[in-house]
Amino acid sequence: MARHKTPTNILELRGSFDKNPQRMRLKEPKPKGKLGTPPRHFDKEQKAAWRELVKIMPDGVAFDSDRWVVEVTVRLMVELRSAGNLSAAKLSRLETLLARLGLTPADRSKVQVHDGKDKQADPWDEL
């Protein structure tokens, strides 16, 4: 099975386009806003889990267009916490969703925020 495409915002945070700007996906849809508050239909536990997830999620990863993915992640996490376990399929799905949101050690190591301060001065920039 082929690997899923890495979202552009993750690639951008990693600095993937610094060396190869021609690889940037210019026609990719842009999110309209922030992730926002928990859905109104969530119960107290789910709202708390939503806030916890948003707090620990790396900045610049999830936006309003990702609300449903975050909702599924929260529901699975609450189910895991309340039941104490999940079926293998649900646990695998939760792990996949957490990875896609940059919340596993391996995936987190791929996300880097570039603020421009660590860039060395290049003498050729002046020319």
N, C-alpha and C positions, 0 to 999 in steps of 0.2 A: 504494500500500500504506500502511495506517495506521501511525502511530508506535506503538511498544510503550509500555505504561504505565511510567512511572518508578517504581521501587520506593519504598515508603513511607519506608524508612530513609534513602534518598538525599534524598527530599523533606524529611525531618525535619532532616537535616544541613544542607541548604541554608537552612533557616529558612522554608520555604514555608508552614507552618501558623501562623506568628507573626501574620500579618495576617488569615488566613482559617482559624481553627481548625475551623470547621464542615466543611471539606473533608477533614479527617483520615479515613482509612479505619479505622474502629474494629473492623471484623470481619475484618481481614486476619490470617492466621495469623502467629504470632510464632515466630522461631527458638528452639530449645531450648538451644543452647549455642554455644561458640566453634568456629571452623573446625577446629582440632585439627592433629594431626600428619599427615604424608603417609601414604597407604594402604600397607599391608604389601606388596602385590603390585608396588609400584613398584620399578624398578631404581635403582641409585645416582644416575644422571643425573637421573632423574625426581624423586627425593627432593630433590636439590639444587635443582632448578628450583622445586619446590613451596615450599621454604623461602625461596628468593629472591623468589618471587611474594608470599608472605605478608608478607615484610619490607617490600616496597615498596608494598603495597596500603594505601589509606587506612583508618584505624581505623573500625570501625562499618559496614563495607560487606559483608563476607562472614561467614557463620556456618555452623553444621553442616549446615543445609539446602542450602547452596550447594556442598557438597563435590564433587558430580558435575560441576558447571559448571567449578569450579576444576580438577578432574582432566582434563577435556577440554582446557582451556586449556593446562595443563602439558604434556600429550601433544603438542599441536600445536607448542608452543614448543620442546620437545626435538627434535621431528622437523625443525623449521626449522633449528635449530642444528646438528644432525648432518648433514642432507642439504645444507644451504646454501641451499635454496629449497623452496617449497611450490607446489602447483598454485594457480591463481587462486581456486578455490572454497575450498580449505583456508586460504589466506591471508586471504580475505575473512571466513571464519568466525572465525579468530583475532582479526582486528581488531574484529569485532563483540563477541566475548567480552571482550576487553580493555576496550572502551568500556563495556560493561555493568558491569564491575568498577571503573569509575572510573579506568582506567589510561591514558587518552589525554589530551593537553593540553586538548582541548575539554570532555571529560567531567569531568576533574578540576576545571576552573574552575567547574563547577556545584555542586560539593560544598563546603559550608562548615560548620565545626564551631562551634556557638554555645555558649560556656561561661557566658554571662550577664554577664561582666565588662565588655563593651564597651557595654552598654545605658546610655543616658543616663537620669538621674533625671527622672521625669515628676512635676511638681507635683500632677497630678490623682490620682496613685496614693494619696496620703494621704487623700483624700476617700473 
